[in-house]
């Protein structure tokens, strides 16, 4: 039973990791004057100064993640948000692997959005 579970997990991991290669690259993102670069496991954004609005880098991930207190895990999609930032030309980044120990997930989409607390 545990061997078949391990095989199923390995097949799922290989399938999920293939998703990260589909959309890797750079793109222009809203709200204004932002450049987003998405890798397989993370993303970064650089936004020019705009006079005051706060933004967050939104990263969509899929894979194994911590879904509650240790040792609770789940497999599927989840989102990661960077800390809120005021655009100043500095790089902001977020990663899919920071959601608990032993996490394996890939980035499927990344964009910048206006931060609304």
Secondary structure, DSSP 8 states (H G I E B T S, - for coil): -HHHHHHHHHHHHHHHHHHHHHS-EEEEETTTTEEEEE-SSEEEEEE---SS-EEEEEEEEEEEEE-SSTT-EEEEEEEEE---EE-SS-EEEEEGGGSSTT-EEEEEEEEEEE---
